Amino acid sequence: MTADKPLVLKALDALNGLDRDAACDFLRQDLATSVAYGERFSSISQLAQTIGDLPVQLEAARRYAHTPPPSLDRILFFCKALNLNGRSKDAEQIVANLPAPYQADAKLDYFRGVLASQAGRFSEAENHLNTALAKAPLMAEAWYGLATIKTATSDDALKSMLAAEPAISATTPANHAQFLYALSKVYEDLGNTSRAQATLEQGATLMRGVVPAGAVDTFARIADNMQVYSRETLAALKPAQIESSRVIFVHGLPRSGTTLVEQVLTSHPDVKDGAETNLASAAFIPLGGFSLAEALAYQGRYAHSQDPFGHLAETYLRMIAARFGNEGRIVDKSLQQSAYMPLLLHVFPNAPILWIRRRPEDCALSCYRTFFGEQLTWTYDVKAIASYFMAEDRIYHHLQALAPERILTVSYEAFVSDPHSAINDILVHAGLSPDPNVFAPHTQKRSVMTASVAQVRAPISQQRIGSASKYPDFASAFNAQYQALG
């Protein structure tokens, strides 16, 4: 007699069969019938995160954190899961109450610095990050965190970084690269743009040796497949019978101004919160992909259902409720939503969509100057950035023509030049009443988890229009690649 297959493996089998609901059920059964702790809960938590089951993700992470012997790394795993899902105050309380031996670890100081940065408490964040570096001077993420929230005004920061660089260069390429991105920011702050660009290119070169290639090719294929969507082909899909307009979808390329628009919207009293939730892609797992053919195949598999696409919407809205609660409207500004935008339009027929567009060379430079780790691998190569932007352009122009009444295009340049008019247009499209709070989004006290953590704490400004002009070599290289593709 063979032992029954473990529930987590059954969950994986269900996912391979595109049955997200069954996968969630198996993971919940696993939690209900297994021991209270163990190393295996780390993998369960990560799998639950992938499929958007927040209660399972956090409970599994909690059990992992309580696995003996006591470990700061396991506790931080749980706290990072809390923070990722809008429970930053819970994470702060846990780390503040840890015993003295843990408080001596630089990793804890760094994490406390991250939490303070996200909350806009920059002086506190600076203290935590400096404490982390005093204990672990080779911690590049702490150097980068400092550079992100602070503008260097003297050579002191530069001297400290140059003194640390020889030792950091002997660490891993990714660690060295992140340090170079921080160093480039300091050079930029001090007005030495030539050194800033050279240092940035050094860091990007290191990352090109770390991250896998191919993301741009995949996105280009998505853009090709997108052209099949039309009013006629979408009519072959059963209409979604969902009336909810709770979620306001905000989309744009990274560094295009989406966090600023999110901050404006979440300043409104009717909007509870917002985040890069990445939940729609999890809810759409049963589709098997985002092409029209895959949507039709999904409809065929669920031919017995009167509302197969409404089921996807209900799944997503349950995830949103688990993340944010049941009250108030929510902003979802997940990255790369354009890949499944036709399905968002179909699955949520009443949801407002805002698409932020920024001058390409300025947006490209901002992407190139931001250290995204291994998340956005195309941002380390000028040609890859141009290719990605062009694919995004193709998707945008196709969908704007397909559903102009559903998508409000927001020009970043027009927004920061005339915020009052732009914000009023946004409120109308989102179905929100006028409110004075939305015109001072920088005063809002909320946790911001994107690379724009410092910018959104400052008043709306035209300062970043034309930013690429400071880097003429980059701008020239990008524009040459971008125009060649067009």
NORWO-V435924 format. One line per field, one symbol per residue. burial: + if it has 9 or more other C-alpha atoms within 8 Angstrom, else -. A space follows every 10 residues. Layout:
burial = ???
This chain:
burial = ------++-+ +++++--+++ -+++++++++ +-----++-- ++-++++++- ++++-+++++ +++++++--- ---+++++++ +++-+-++-+ ++-++----- -++-++-+++ -+++++++++ ++-+++++++ +++---++++ +++++++++- -+----++-- +--++--++- +-++++++++ ++++++++++ -++-+++-++ -+++++++-- ----++--++ -++-+++-+- --++--++++ -+--+-++++ ++++++++++ ++++++++-- +++++---+- -+++++++-+ ++-++++++- ------++++ -+++++--++ ++++----++ +++++-++++ -+-++++++- ++++++++-- ++++++++-- ------++++ ++++++++++ ++-+++-+++ ---+-+++-+ ++++++--+- -+++-+++++ -------+++ ++-----+-- -+++-++--- ------++-- +--++-+++- ++----
